[in-house]
């Protein structure tokens, strides 16, 4: 049983790591104003997911009771690939929120590294937002 659990965790890690690279690319392509908006969206999505009975299943369209995760990361990533800017931002924000909760208390080393990637995204987006507030403060002074 331990072998099967480790294999499932490894498979999930590989998929989430691949998706994280794509999310990284999508974030890097955004202008600063969109990153600021994304930072606020991510904070709201994380709070909404935290209120869900099972935060890691927040946003899932299909939940298989035998799987420890839903399909929310796949659905969110497909939205993040959209040409529609609002849908893209919402998709990235949902992906970050769901993966944050899914990997938050992970015991598998690979999933912990994905969680660190997500924390990096949050730090970057928070830094972008903080930079905008600092710019406003300097302009007002």
C-alpha positions in Angstrom: 0.0 0.0 0.0 2.9 2.4 0.8 4.3 1.7 -2.7 1.0 2.7 -4.3 0.7 5.8 -2.2 4.3 6.9 -3.2 3.5 6.2 -6.9 0.3 8.3 -6.7 2.2 11.2 -5.0 5.0 11.0 -7.6 2.5 11.0 -10.5 0.7 14.0 -9.0 4.0 15.8 -8.4 5.1 15.3 -12.0 1.8 16.7 -13.3 1.7 19.7 -10.9 5.4 20.5 -11.5 4.7 20.6 -15.3 1.7 22.8 -14.7 3.6 25.1 -12.4 6.2 25.7 -15.1 3.4 26.7 -17.5 1.7 29.0 -14.8 5.2 30.6 -14.2 5.3 31.4 -18.0 1.8 32.8 -18.0 2.5 35.0 -15.0 5.8 36.3 -16.5 3.9 37.3 -19.7 1.5 39.5 -17.7 1.9 43.3 -17.5 2.5 44.7 -14.1 -1.1 46.0 -13.8 -2.5 42.5 -14.6 -0.1 41.0 -12.0 -1.5 43.4 -9.4 -5.0 42.4 -10.2 -4.0 38.8 -10.2 -2.5 39.2 -6.7 -5.8 40.4 -5.4 -7.7 37.6 -7.2 -5.4 34.9 -5.8 -5.9 36.2 -2.2 -9.7 36.1 -2.7 -9.6 32.6 -4.3 -7.4 31.2 -1.4 -9.9 32.6 1.1 -12.9 31.1 -0.9 -11.1 27.7 -1.1 -10.3 27.8 2.6 -14.1 28.1 3.3 -14.8 25.0 1.2 -15.3 21.8 3.3 -12.3 20.3 1.4 -10.2 23.2 0.1 -8.1 21.1 -2.2 -11.3 20.1 -4.1 -12.4 23.7 -4.5 -13.4 24.4 -8.2 -13.4 20.7 -9.2 -16.0 19.8 -11.8 -15.7 16.0 -11.3 -14.6 14.4 -8.0 -13.8 10.7 -7.9 -14.2 9.5 -4.4 -11.2 7.2 -4.8 -8.9 10.1 -5.8 -7.3 12.3 -3.2 -7.6 15.3 -5.5 -10.1 16.7 -8.0 -9.7 18.1 -11.5 -9.6 21.8 -10.5 -6.0 22.3 -11.4 -6.6 20.9 -14.9 -9.8 23.0 -15.4 -8.1 26.2 -14.0 -5.0 25.7 -16.3 -7.2 25.3 -19.3 -8.9 28.6 -18.4 -5.5 30.2 -17.8 -4.6 29.4 -21.5 -7.6 31.4 -22.7 -7.3 34.4 -25.0 -9.8 36.2 -22.7 -7.7 38.2 -20.2 -10.3 38.0 -17.4 -10.7 34.3 -17.8 -6.9 33.9 -17.9 -6.4 35.8 -14.7 -9.3 33.8 -13.0 -7.8 30.5 -14.2 -4.3 31.4 -12.9 -5.7 32.5 -9.5 -7.8 29.4 -9.1 -4.9 27.2 -10.1 -2.7 28.8 -7.5 -5.4 28.6 -4.8 -6.2 25.0 -5.4 -2.6 23.8 -5.6 -1.7 25.9 -2.5 -4.3 24.0 -0.5 -3.5 20.6 -2.1 0.2 20.8 -1.4 0.1 22.8 1.9 0.6 19.8 4.2 2.1 17.4 1.8 4.6 14.8 3.1 6.0 13.9 -0.3 9.2 15.9 -1.1 8.1 16.6 -4.7 4.8 18.0 -3.6 6.6 20.2 -1.1 8.7 21.7 -3.9 5.5 22.5 -5.8 4.2 24.2 -2.7 7.4 26.3 -2.5 6.8 27.2 -6.2 3.3 28.4 -5.3 4.6 30.4 -2.4 7.1 32.0 -4.8 4.2 33.0 -7.1 2.4 34.4 -4.1 5.5 36.3 -3.0 6.0 37.7 -6.5 2.4 38.8 -6.8 2.4 40.3 -3.3 5.7 42.1 -4.1 4.1 43.5 -7.2 1.1 44.8 -5.3 3.4 46.1 -2.5 5.5 47.9 -5.1 2.4 49.6 -6.5 1.5 50.8 -3.0 5.0 52.1 -2.5 4.9 53.9 -5.8 1.6 55.6 -4.8 3.0 56.6 -1.5 6.1 58.2 -3.1 3.9 60.0 -5.7 1.7 61.4 -2.9 4.7 62.6 -0.9 
